[in-house]
Amino acid sequence: MRVDEGGESYLSPWATIQVDLATLADVAASVESQVRSSLDPDSRRVMDVYATGVNFGYSNPSVDLLAAKQKYHDCLANTVAQLDYFVTASKVLADAVRAVVERYGSADALAEATNLEVINAIGDGLAAANLAKASAAAVTAAPVPTPVRLGAPGEAP
C-alpha cells in the first residue's frame, strides 16, 4: 500500500463513513415505491408480451429466416431474464439499505460502526433478499418465451 510522507495511508480520509440514516431510509422507500408502482408491473407486461414467442414467418421456408427467428427468440428470452433480474436487484437494493438503516438506527450504533460492519450489514440484507427470491422462484417461475414455431399455426413443426 502506498504511504504518503506523513506515514498515513492515502485511504485515511475514507477511514470512516458518515451517513444520514433518514435520507438512507428515504432512498429505500423511494426504490420500493418505484418498483411496486412502476418497474414491476410494467416489466411484467413486457414479459407477458415477449412470452408469446416468435410470431412471424410461419410459412416461410427460408433457412435465413429460421436463423433470424431463433436469434430473435434468444433475444426475447434474454430480455425477459434481464428484466426479471433488474426488478430483483432493485428489491435487493432496497432490502439491503433498509437492513443498514435498521441495524444502525441509533446515533450510538452508527458512531461505533466500522466500514466492515456496514459492508457486512449490506451483505446480510443481500443474503436475506436472495433467499427470499429463491423461495419465491420455487413457487412461481417467470414467464419464458415459447420455442420458435417452425410451421404455420396449428401445424406440427
QUICORJO-V504439 format. One record per helix or strand of 3 or more residues. SS is the DSSP state (helix for helix, strand for strand). FROM is the first residue (numbers start at 1). TO is the last residue. If there is no record, write none. Layout:
BEGIN
{{SS FROM TO} {SS FROM TO}}
END
This chain:
BEGIN
{{helix 12 14} {helix 21 50} {helix 63 103} {helix 107 112} {helix 115 139}}
END
